[in-house]
Structures are given as C-alpha cells and as structure tokens.
Amino acid sequence: LRLDNPNVATQGSFSGRATAINENGERNAASRQGVWERKGNIIQFYSLDDVTDGNFYLCITEMNLTTDKLEMKFYSVK
C-alpha cells in the first residue's frame, strides 16, 4: 500500500498480481491496480483487474482488521 495522498493519511493506491483457479480447474492471473481507503477497522480496495482470460473486472474488496474477514466482489467490465 502506498500513502500517495499527502493530505489524507487513510487512503492511497496499490498495485500487484493475483492468481485464481476457477470451478473448471483453469488457472488465471491478473494485474491489479487501484486505490484503497481505511475507515476505522475496515479497509476497502477498489481495483480494475486485467485477467489472463481476456476479461477486465472491477473488484471491490473489504477487509475487516478486527475479525480478519475478507470479502471480494467482482464485476465484469468487458
């Protein structure tokens, strides 16, 4: 996580890679770029992912730092 915004310490940007295996056993990888924001014990990530299956996805991730719960929602953009 990068703290790129000098005026707001609770938000910034990130980039990275992800790998997943779908229900058919096919492996896909993704390049991920996005922004994040922290509100108390919750961090939300908003990313646009370029996946090796040829699709683009908007991914909204919510991480609860108290309960260690992580939820990811994907929306196809292409």
Rosetta blueprint (number, residue, H / E / L):
1 L L
2 R E
3 L L
4 D L
5 N L
6 P L
7 N L
8 V L
9 A L
10 T L
11 Q E
12 G E
13 S E
14 F E
15 S E
16 G E
17 R E
18 A E
19 T E
20 A E
21 I E
22 N L
23 E L
24 N L
25 G L
26 E L
27 R E
28 N E
29 A E
30 A E
31 S E
32 R E
33 Q E
34 G E
35 V E
36 W E
37 E E
38 R E
39 K E
40 G L
41 N L
42 I E
43 I E
44 Q E
45 F E
46 Y E
47 S E
48 L E
49 D E
50 D E
51 V E
52 T L
53 D L
54 G L
55 N L
56 F E
57 Y E
58 L E
59 C E
60 I E
61 T E
62 E E
63 M E
64 N E
65 L L
66 T L
67 T L
68 D L
69 K L
70 L E
71 E E
72 M E
73 K E
74 F E
75 Y E
76 S E
77 V L
78 K L
